[in-house]
Amino acid sequence: MVLKKLKKVTAPSFEMVPLLVTFVLLATVGFLIHKYLTWHYDTFKKLGIVGPAPKIWHGNFTGKQQIAYDYDDIYNKYRQKHQIVGMFAYRQPQFLIIDPKLAHEVLVTNFKSFRNNLGKRFLYDKEADPVAALNPFFNVGEEWKTIRSDIMSGLTHHKLSSAYTIWKTCTEKLGKLLSAQTAKGSSIIETKDLVLRYTFNIMGEFLWGIETKTLESLDEPNHYLEVSHRLIHQVFHGFMSYYKCLPFPWCRRFANYRIFTAESDHMFSQFTKDAYVLRERDASKTNQADFLHYVRQLQEKKSLSHYEVVGYLLAVFTDGFDTSGTVAFHTLFYLTHHPECQEKLRKEILNNLEADGNMNYETLNVLPYLDQCVHETLRMISPITFKSRLCTESTEIVLDDGRRIPIKKGQVVTIPVFSYLHDPEYFEDPLEFRPERFENVDISELTKRGIFLPFSDGPRMCLGRHLGFLQIKTAIVEVLKNYRLKVCDKTPPIAKLDSHALINGVDGDLFIEYERL
Ligand code: HEM
């Protein structure tokens, strides 16, 4: 009787077989997926490199904060005793460089082994993203070299100083807008929007010779600006889709993988066509000093296609409009919270204006305290918080104790720029905004030591920094020469980083009170 009962329970009935098979199949698939996701977890152990234990899927990212903070948590845990640690960005093993002198090696002295960033991997489909594909950041090899050198030649100090009237005109428009706004009693201004309208306006003039009307009113939404914000947002999503799909890269085709939006490709292509028509119709509309003029000459010399021209123009636009605007409004933000620095800077500015109330190009570039304030802002909130490099030629990193760490072709090395900038060993009281720390300091020396890398370093270093400084400094001069900036109820306290933006920055709106001097 008991046997009979047991038999009933243990022997699978005919109907249970499919259930069991399904169970076994699911368990096998689960086991294989688990194995696939974790089989390489001993990568660093085998090399004798320490690092935090990864979690399935996110690796050592928490998925809850800005990636800069994730890298920073790891950095702080290991900085006392280690020069390099092993970690996982989702499923991807990465060498995290803790010692800045090794960062210099990766970016500069051993560049031949680390020629590429992850740009080429971010760009999933060149055909689907034809304009983004022309940005140096997404390129490698000879193509990268050519595009980079073509763009850089249009942005030299000489070229920018010849085009400086564009900046003068745009700062005048910024001044008028601020006057109109404060005259009607609205002295509390959302400064992110204000400054991005300014950098956008300059880009319109410098790259396409067109007036984008972003500085006509703060109350009116501007279609061009909205398209550009969507573009920058999409660049962020394009990058993130690369990371999020790392566990199963083939998923990328189903993700939101484009880097530029089709809408912005179309709009800027039309800008370019319109600008060409304007110049062909009326030669007096040609500004021989602007970037469009330079690109048109380049097009003739090298027979560039329309899309190549748009690609060059958009490389300058996308990499230059948001980054420099962000640094400019962060500088204003810190100066608002530090009235003593603001007064000191205003004094310097007012003492160096020309008779017509403007500042000339040469003076703008050499004002010491202005320079210190901008560099301190770059240190406090560097728009780019880390740099990853792809090993392009197997090599070794030699540690101080003589150990040789092999890095194989295809492996990724990450430099936590944000962490170096906030390490008290390199910058005393790193959370304090103190521009004077850069007084009589040779920035290039700090860059060489690997501790000051907001523009990175080496052959792939930011190619637009002169243009960036021009945008940032002109905006600050224009605002401070006429207005005292004050904290109001809506001004955010000292920065928390936004976790949903491409360019690192203060979360949310940035209201500041403008008091006419
Ligand atoms: C203050 C503002 C800016 C900051 C903080 C900044 C920062 C950076 C950083 C960190 C890189 C990465 C370099 C690397 O991979 O090692 C970069 C690359 C680049 N930046 Fe900037 N940038 C700024 C403004 C600009 C402007 C105004 C332009 C306009 C032309 C620009 C154009 C580029 C381009 C084209 C690259 C890719 C270079 C390459 O891969 O060869 N940037 N920038």
Residues whose N, C-alpha, C, O or C-beta is under 5 A from the ligand:
A	BS01	HEM	N117 P136 F137 R148 A315 V316 D319 G320 T323 S324 V327 P383 I384 L453 P454 F455 S456 D457 P459 R460 M461 C462 L463 G464 R465 L467 G468
